[in-house]
């Protein structure tokens, strides 16, 4: 039983490290060049997908 516990203690960090490396290596690359102006919010982060359109309003 002690040998099994010792083997698990040796293999667990190696398996965890391999999993972390696999997840890190397969992550999506960061977008470095987005083409946005300074202060512009990306399309997918906006609340509304389309820009508001100004309409002729009669405030009579």
MOKALIN-V294365 format. One record per helix or strand. SS is the DSSP state (H for helix, E for strand). FROM is the first residue (numbers start at 1). LEN is the number of residues. If there is no record, write none. Layout:
ss:SS from:FROM len:LEN
ss:SS from:FROM len:LEN
This chain:
ss:H from:2 len:24
ss:H from:43 len:3
